[in-house]
């Protein structure tokens, strides 16, 4: 089993490579589509359906991750 633990800094940080973190996570997900794999952590992303206020950045990465068939357990259980 493969496990990727990840923390993507939130949009309030001044980290210029936030998009790169999300892109690398998405590439990892694509590379492990047929493996037993868990990607766990704090993505600091949201989708429009989850937001009561402004949507956080990198939303398109999260939408793509879901489109690939990955399951967001927080969203699934809430």
Secondary structure, DSSP 8 states (H G I E B T S, - for coil): -EEEEEE---TTS--TTHHHHHHHHHHHHHHTTTS-EEEEEE-----GGG-SS---TTHHHHHHHHHTT---HHHHH-
